[in-house]
Amino acid sequence: MSQHPIFHARFFLIAAALLLMLGCNLSGQGGTPGAEQPGASPTAKISAPQDTPQGAVAATNSPPTDTPNPTPTFTIVHLTTPPDATGVTRFITDFDTKPYADKKKAIGGDDYSTNRYERPYTAEEMVYLPDVDLKRVDLRIASPWVYLTFEFSDPRAEGVGVTMYGGEFDTNKDGRGEYLVWGASPASGEWTTDGVEMWKDTNSDVGGPTPQVNNAPWTLGNGYDKRLVTGGVGDDPDLAWIRQIEGGKKVQLAFKYSAIADAAQFFWNGLADAGVRKPEWFDYNDHFTQAEAGSPYPVQTQFYQLKGLAAIDNTCRDAFGFTPVGNEPGLCMYYGSITGTVFRDYNENGVLNGGEPGVSLGTVLLGQNVCPSSGLKNMVPSGSGTYAFNDLLIGTYCVSLNVAFPDPSYHFTTPSIVTVTLTPGAHKVVNFGINWTDPPA
């Protein structure tokens, strides 16, 4: 069947138009500027080139170069600060080395073998650091807060933000600190969390194989290994605070009692550290040998002067909430006293009443341990019948009165021998009552 000539003409016109359009698309020219081309991405569509002014750099379709994201910043929100608290629950006194600063030495308080340091000097040159020289540390518990107040010889501007004031807490009483709380010397009297840290020992290796005792060189431990808070960053931003008090003469640290599980009994000690300042190295006498650490005692010629362990002062360990046995590692040397009067007990009630005079009769004997015991000290009562045994270490003593009565009517109205147990700071009174029959007038 033949086709009409008009049909052929239309066919050729349509074919020519299609070829022209295909040629334009294959060349990449023509079309509407900025219109999306086949296969182009949406980004390419948005950034299609436009006329570029002379001297300007044309935009490209290359993806932007990765740049580091800025570190997120946040503001610590504090909900509570420690209130003011007065009074002292416990305190520890420490050696004052300031009178010997010009001699570049200490005269006591440093025993490297038992983790005691009296080293308020720089290494080698032995420059005295008065803000490191602790004189007294007070403990105040006013639940829910615990306060530590540090008294030192003098403030030092260079120590602000550098000298760390803190306390260790041994809550299971095994000689190892379980918690360390300390803070950098603050610049003002306002409570701040800046520079304040609280640490915990999670694997009981503070103090090495034998706590408080020098185990150096021992490198297997990591000391206080878990940071509970630093500068207000932690699970509780209000956990621990620090400030100046008394115009900078003292520093006060406060932390929540709950941080040490509201422990009813513990050992504690204070410290000032402007030297090593490494919680993971506690106890320091396990990290350094004494030859490496040096000594503040010139008589220890093989170790003097201070070397690797300098600019540190710590106190002995005090017992809170219980009476220590007396041989615990690092324990403070506690003292007490036993005093009393030998008196004439007119009414024979065994009590020293007003109007009953003291009498100087016999000898008061003191012995160690439970009665009967003697031989430690003896004392003849004064003319007014008084006696005193002062500066006794804590422990158990036997106090008795030995008297040879001149006639049968003399007799005791109180026990003549008494067992006394001295607790830290205790002052026990033991009176001895005597009476006799006066001869007829």
NUTI-197977 format. One line per field, with one value per residue (C-alpha): residue in one letter; x, y, z; residue number from 0. Coordinates in nm, 3 decimals. Example, Ala and Ser with C-alpha at 12.3 -4.5 7.8 and 13.67 -1.06 7.14 Angstrom:
2
aa [A|S]
x [1.230|1.367]
y [-0.450|-0.106]
z [0.780|0.714]
i [0|1]
% end
This chain:
441
aa [M|S|Q|H|P|I|F|H|A|R|F|F|L|I|A|A|A|L|L|L|M|L|G|C|N|L|S|G|Q|G|G|T|P|G|A|E|Q|P|G|A|S|P|T|A|K|I|S|A|P|Q|D|T|P|Q|G|A|V|A|A|T|N|S|P|P|T|D|T|P|N|P|T|P|T|F|T|I|V|H|L|T|T|P|P|D|A|T|G|V|T|R|F|I|T|D|F|D|T|K|P|Y|A|D|K|K|K|A|I|G|G|D|D|Y|S|T|N|R|Y|E|R|P|Y|T|A|E|E|M|V|Y|L|P|D|V|D|L|K|R|V|D|L|R|I|A|S|P|W|V|Y|L|T|F|E|F|S|D|P|R|A|E|G|V|G|V|T|M|Y|G|G|E|F|D|T|N|K|D|G|R|G|E|Y|L|V|W|G|A|S|P|A|S|G|E|W|T|T|D|G|V|E|M|W|K|D|T|N|S|D|V|G|G|P|T|P|Q|V|N|N|A|P|W|T|L|G|N|G|Y|D|K|R|L|V|T|G|G|V|G|D|D|P|D|L|A|W|I|R|Q|I|E|G|G|K|K|V|Q|L|A|F|K|Y|S|A|I|A|D|A|A|Q|F|F|W|N|G|L|A|D|A|G|V|R|K|P|E|W|F|D|Y|N|D|H|F|T|Q|A|E|A|G|S|P|Y|P|V|Q|T|Q|F|Y|Q|L|K|G|L|A|A|I|D|N|T|C|R|D|A|F|G|F|T|P|V|G|N|E|P|G|L|C|M|Y|Y|G|S|I|T|G|T|V|F|R|D|Y|N|E|N|G|V|L|N|G|G|E|P|G|V|S|L|G|T|V|L|L|G|Q|N|V|C|P|S|S|G|L|K|N|M|V|P|S|G|S|G|T|Y|A|F|N|D|L|L|I|G|T|Y|C|V|S|L|N|V|A|F|P|D|P|S|Y|H|F|T|T|P|S|I|V|T|V|T|L|T|P|G|A|H|K|V|V|N|F|G|I|N|W|T|D|P|P|A]
x [0.000|0.156|0.179|0.073|0.356|0.231|0.282|0.651|0.710|0.562|0.771|1.093|1.007|0.935|1.255|1.463|1.316|1.394|1.755|1.799|1.672|1.888|2.196|2.138|2.100|2.408|2.623|2.531|2.436|2.106|1.813|1.717|2.000|1.951|1.704|1.758|1.938|1.889|2.084|2.162|2.133|1.922|2.246|2.370|2.042|2.068|2.431|2.416|2.669|2.553|2.737|3.046|3.182|3.538|3.793|3.548|3.587|3.312|3.112|3.169|2.961|3.229|3.105|3.230|3.543|3.471|3.549|3.565|3.254|3.308|3.336|2.994|2.983|2.749|2.690|2.707|2.393|2.439|2.137|2.292|2.604|2.727|2.582|2.806|2.880|3.042|3.213|3.464|3.393|3.757|4.090|4.450|4.750|5.069|5.430|5.499|5.817|5.821|6.070|6.323|6.265|6.596|6.772|6.597|6.493|6.217|6.261|5.976|5.664|5.839|5.870|5.902|5.874|5.521|5.383|5.428|5.554|5.668|5.810|5.689|5.992|6.074|6.307|6.682|6.680|6.459|6.260|6.003|5.635|5.424|5.090|5.198|5.301|4.989|4.946|4.599|4.314|3.959|3.686|3.327|3.034|2.704|2.502|2.447|2.787|3.140|3.381|3.761|3.933|4.304|4.520|4.868|5.156|5.081|4.899|5.109|4.990|5.182|4.994|4.650|4.525|4.830|4.842|4.592|4.423|4.243|4.163|4.180|3.907|3.960|3.603|3.678|3.966|4.218|4.494|4.410|4.222|3.904|3.830|4.037|3.877|4.091|4.083|4.321|4.384|4.094|4.121|3.825|3.589|3.305|3.225|3.347|3.380|3.670|3.973|3.791|3.818|3.689|3.839|3.770|3.996|3.793|4.044|4.193|4.550|4.612|4.911|5.041|5.096|5.126|4.933|5.118|5.449|5.712|5.683|5.889|5.961|5.607|5.440|5.149|4.884|4.683|4.595|4.278|4.151|3.790|3.713|3.374|3.373|3.611|3.534|3.162|3.158|3.021|2.702|2.650|2.786|2.728|2.932|3.240|3.331|3.618|3.667|3.897|3.800|3.936|4.067|4.273|4.441|4.259|4.103|3.777|3.666|3.313|3.164|2.846|2.857|2.680|2.995|3.155|2.830|2.758|3.024|2.981|3.342|3.658|4.019|4.100|4.396|4.464|4.720|4.859|5.028|5.192|5.438|5.334|4.952|4.884|4.598|4.701|5.040|4.905|5.063|5.361|5.612|5.525|5.603|5.943|6.224|6.349|6.666|6.448|6.219|6.488|6.458|6.398|6.636|7.000|7.107|6.991|7.293|7.234|6.890|6.898|6.788|6.435|6.423|6.130|5.884|5.873|5.618|5.391|5.270|5.028|4.900|4.876|4.551|4.268|3.992|3.634|3.343|3.540|3.833|4.139|4.343|4.653|4.873|4.692|4.918|4.967|4.764|4.809|4.980|4.684|4.725|4.512|4.555|4.460|4.430|4.269|4.276|4.339|4.083|3.932|3.582|3.401|3.060|3.207|2.996|3.292|3.251|3.469|3.227|3.277|3.451|3.635|4.010|4.280|4.548|4.902|4.910|5.085|5.196|4.982|5.104|5.044|5.077|4.988|4.700|4.423|4.467|4.658|4.952|5.216|5.566|5.504|5.501|5.471|5.367|5.336|5.020|5.079|5.008|4.650|4.625|4.632|4.821|4.838|4.968|4.965|5.054|4.961|4.919|4.571|4.522|4.441|4.605|4.586|4.597|4.620|4.701|4.958|4.948|5.053|4.788|4.928|4.641|4.356|4.088|4.223|4.030|3.936|3.590|3.657|3.832|4.207|4.283|4.103|4.134|4.113|4.086|4.197|4.043|4.194|4.193|4.029|4.095|3.991|3.955|4.019|3.983|4.079|3.871|4.011|3.863|3.960|3.840|3.962|4.083|3.863|3.915]
y [0.000|0.338|0.634|0.990|1.244|1.484|1.211|1.178|1.552|1.571|1.273|1.436|1.768|1.595|1.388|1.698|1.880|1.584|1.566|1.941|1.914|1.609|1.789|2.085|1.866|1.656|1.968|2.103|2.436|2.598|2.555|2.791|2.911|2.775|2.510|2.160|1.935|1.561|1.386|1.710|1.706|1.956|2.116|2.158|2.319|2.571|2.657|2.670|2.925|3.279|3.565|3.627|3.980|4.028|3.943|3.743|3.370|3.164|2.943|2.569|2.266|2.108|2.007|2.229|2.119|1.963|2.194|2.084|2.150|2.397|2.240|2.252|2.493|2.485|2.670|2.487|2.560|2.546|2.483|2.518|2.647|2.553|2.766|2.921|2.687|2.765|2.538|2.257|1.885|1.770|1.937|1.839|2.060|2.041|2.155|2.522|2.534|2.911|2.981|2.761|2.894|3.080|2.756|2.576|2.285|2.121|2.011|1.760|1.629|1.458|1.080|0.951|0.589|0.649|0.892|1.207|1.521|1.855|2.002|2.361|2.434|2.421|2.151|2.209|2.583|2.520|2.844|2.861|2.845|2.984|2.891|2.526|2.525|2.395|2.481|2.342|2.174|2.181|1.932|2.045|1.814|1.998|1.752|1.754|1.930|1.857|2.150|2.149|2.471|2.512|2.745|2.808|3.040|3.315|3.362|3.363|3.530|3.281|2.999|3.114|2.860|2.639|2.516|2.236|2.214|1.895|1.596|1.220|1.002|0.639|0.520|0.151|0.225|0.003|0.264|0.355|0.665|0.587|0.951|1.259|1.602|1.905|2.243|2.503|2.805|3.043|3.410|3.540|3.479|3.369|2.999|2.855|2.514|2.627|2.408|2.175|1.800|1.491|1.150|0.790|0.486|0.209|-0.076|-0.024|0.040|0.380|0.314|0.018|-0.327|-0.187|0.140|0.443|0.252|0.329|0.064|0.242|0.171|0.043|0.119|-0.125|0.101|0.395|0.564|0.770|0.659|0.780|1.148|1.226|1.595|1.858|2.227|2.156|1.903|1.569|1.397|1.661|2.007|2.119|1.839|2.035|2.403|2.622|2.980|3.210|3.311|3.565|3.781|3.506|3.392|3.059|2.845|2.655|2.354|2.210|1.898|1.697|1.438|1.194|1.185|0.965|0.778|0.976|0.762|0.754|0.648|0.723|0.832|1.165|1.394|1.730|1.826|2.114|2.027|2.278|2.028|1.692|1.729|1.386|1.186|0.879|0.872|0.841|0.750|0.953|0.750|0.453|0.648|0.789|0.631|0.861|0.920|1.047|1.245|1.409|1.521|1.847|1.733|1.843|1.562|1.314|1.401|1.122|1.264|1.640|1.868|1.823|1.675|1.500|1.543|1.906|2.179|1.949|1.931|1.680|1.604|1.287|1.087|1.157|0.913|1.036|0.856|0.588|0.533|0.403|0.115|0.333|0.146|0.233|0.349|0.726|0.781|1.111|1.081|1.152|1.274|1.302|1.358|1.217|1.461|1.463|1.550|1.352|1.501|1.453|1.324|1.453|1.321|1.000|1.012|0.950|1.291|1.600|1.856|2.219|2.269|1.935|2.010|1.848|1.660|1.566|1.201|0.906|0.872|0.853|0.570|0.537|0.218|0.110|-0.127|-0.237|-0.250|-0.362|-0.191|0.066|0.171|0.424|0.744|0.844|1.172|1.301|1.514|1.885|2.065|2.109|1.740|1.779|1.568|1.559|1.321|1.520|1.440|1.074|0.882|0.745|0.405|0.233|0.321|0.224|0.508|0.429|0.592|0.423|0.553|0.409|0.531|0.643|0.502|0.252|0.519|0.633|0.476|0.527|0.650|0.592|0.311|0.331|0.188|0.284|0.176|0.471|0.459|0.778|0.871|1.145|1.474|1.324|1.472|1.225|1.319|1.058|1.181|0.981|1.033|0.967|1.019|0.947|0.995|1.311|1.272|1.423|1.793]
z [0.000|-0.104|0.138|0.062|-0.020|0.254|0.512|0.413|0.434|0.786|0.893|0.784|0.953|1.286|1.262|1.192|1.493|1.719|1.597|1.660|2.016|2.085|1.957|2.187|2.495|2.415|2.378|2.724|2.567|2.522|2.751|3.025|3.255|3.598|3.484|3.626|3.378|3.357|3.631|3.817|4.195|4.385|4.508|4.155|4.063|4.345|4.272|3.891|3.765|3.701|3.544|3.760|3.801|3.675|3.945|4.155|4.217|4.065|4.294|4.257|4.328|4.554|4.901|5.187|5.371|5.713|6.002|6.368|6.569|6.854|7.202|7.365|7.655|7.951|8.273|8.605|8.802|9.179|9.395|9.740|9.912|10.257|10.537|10.798|11.088|11.420|11.666|11.637|11.656|11.649|11.581|11.513|11.590|11.387|11.416|11.349|11.142|11.086|11.370|11.188|10.836|10.827|10.921|10.634|10.852|11.053|11.412|11.423|11.256|10.963|10.966|10.612|10.719|10.855|10.594|10.806|10.634|10.772|10.451|10.399|10.180|9.811|9.685|9.686|9.770|10.076|10.041|10.321|10.216|10.503|10.345|10.339|10.705|10.879|11.246|11.310|11.120|11.260|11.176|11.214|11.135|11.098|10.893|10.601|10.576|10.692|10.734|10.742|10.848|10.783|10.991|10.853|10.932|10.677|10.344|10.028|9.709|9.495|9.664|9.547|9.297|9.363|9.722|9.776|10.118|10.198|10.413|10.385|10.536|10.631|10.682|10.733|10.972|10.793|10.765|10.405|10.303|10.110|10.023|9.946|9.927|9.853|9.685|9.548|9.768|9.690|9.606|9.808|10.095|9.868|9.845|9.515|9.355|9.136|9.190|9.432|9.381|9.558|9.493|9.596|9.612|9.449|9.481|9.829|9.720|9.881|10.105|9.908|10.060|10.414|10.473|10.610|10.595|10.331|10.055|9.788|9.518|9.463|9.130|9.116|9.266|9.134|9.464|9.457|9.119|9.088|9.060|9.214|9.132|9.002|8.980|9.021|8.736|8.849|8.951|9.220|9.132|9.494|9.652|9.767|9.816|9.937|10.057|10.256|10.607|10.853|10.572|10.414|10.735|10.707|10.437|10.483|10.284|10.300|10.149|10.186|10.462|10.229|10.013|10.279|10.342|10.662|10.831|11.209|11.265|11.072|11.086|10.926|10.870|10.710|10.448|10.242|9.913|9.681|9.539|9.393|9.398|9.250|9.406|9.211|9.390|9.744|9.973|9.858|10.061|9.839|9.522|9.628|9.820|10.093|9.894|9.609|9.841|10.055|10.416|10.608|10.885|10.838|11.072|10.809|10.600|10.349|10.257|10.331|10.149|10.012|9.664|9.492|9.777|9.887|9.959|10.160|10.520|10.667|11.014|11.217|11.198|11.442|11.540|11.509|11.674|11.858|12.093|11.908|12.044|12.033|11.786|11.463|11.175|11.172|11.489|11.671|12.006|12.228|12.583|12.892|13.265|13.604|13.893|14.232|14.602|14.918|15.157|15.501|15.448|15.755|15.659|15.513|15.200|14.968|14.798|14.833|14.972|15.056|15.389|15.367|15.366|15.159|15.350|15.256|15.348|15.185|14.821|14.508|14.282|13.908|13.707|13.356|13.277|13.510|13.886|14.073|13.903|13.999|13.915|13.635|13.844|14.211|14.369|14.725|14.759|14.805|15.131|15.013|14.926|14.547|14.292|13.911|13.644|13.320|12.959|12.983|12.659|12.607|12.764|13.090|13.422|13.787|14.042|14.414|14.746|14.965|15.321|15.656|15.897|16.236|16.442|16.397|16.362|16.018|15.733|15.367|15.278|14.906|14.720|14.771|14.424|14.099|13.732|13.490|13.108|12.932|12.600|12.381|12.568|12.876|13.222|13.490|13.858|14.128|14.487|14.792|15.104|15.452|15.796|16.155|16.507|16.668|17.025|17.295|17.340]
i [0|1|2|3|4|5|6|7|8|9|10|11|12|13|14|15|16|17|18|19|20|21|22|23|24|25|26|27|28|29|30|31|32|33|34|35|36|37|38|39|40|41|42|43|44|45|46|47|48|49|50|51|52|53|54|55|56|57|58|59|60|61|62|63|64|65|66|67|68|69|70|71|72|73|74|75|76|77|78|79|80|81|82|83|84|85|86|87|88|89|90|91|92|93|94|95|96|97|98|99|100|101|102|103|104|105|106|107|108|109|110|111|112|113|114|115|116|117|118|119|120|121|122|123|124|125|126|127|128|129|130|131|132|133|134|135|136|137|138|139|140|141|142|143|144|145|146|147|148|149|150|151|152|153|154|155|156|157|158|159|160|161|162|163|164|165|166|167|168|169|170|171|172|173|174|175|176|177|178|179|180|181|182|183|184|185|186|187|188|189|190|191|192|193|194|195|196|197|198|199|200|201|202|203|204|205|206|207|208|209|210|211|212|213|214|215|216|217|218|219|220|221|222|223|224|225|226|227|228|229|230|231|232|233|234|235|236|237|238|239|240|241|242|243|244|245|246|247|248|249|250|251|252|253|254|255|256|257|258|259|260|261|262|263|264|265|266|267|268|269|270|271|272|273|274|275|276|277|278|279|280|281|282|283|284|285|286|287|288|289|290|291|292|293|294|295|296|297|298|299|300|301|302|303|304|305|306|307|308|309|310|311|312|313|314|315|316|317|318|319|320|321|322|323|324|325|326|327|328|329|330|331|332|333|334|335|336|337|338|339|340|341|342|343|344|345|346|347|348|349|350|351|352|353|354|355|356|357|358|359|360|361|362|363|364|365|366|367|368|369|370|371|372|373|374|375|376|377|378|379|380|381|382|383|384|385|386|387|388|389|390|391|392|393|394|395|396|397|398|399|400|401|402|403|404|405|406|407|408|409|410|411|412|413|414|415|416|417|418|419|420|421|422|423|424|425|426|427|428|429|430|431|432|433|434|435|436|437|438|439|440]
% end
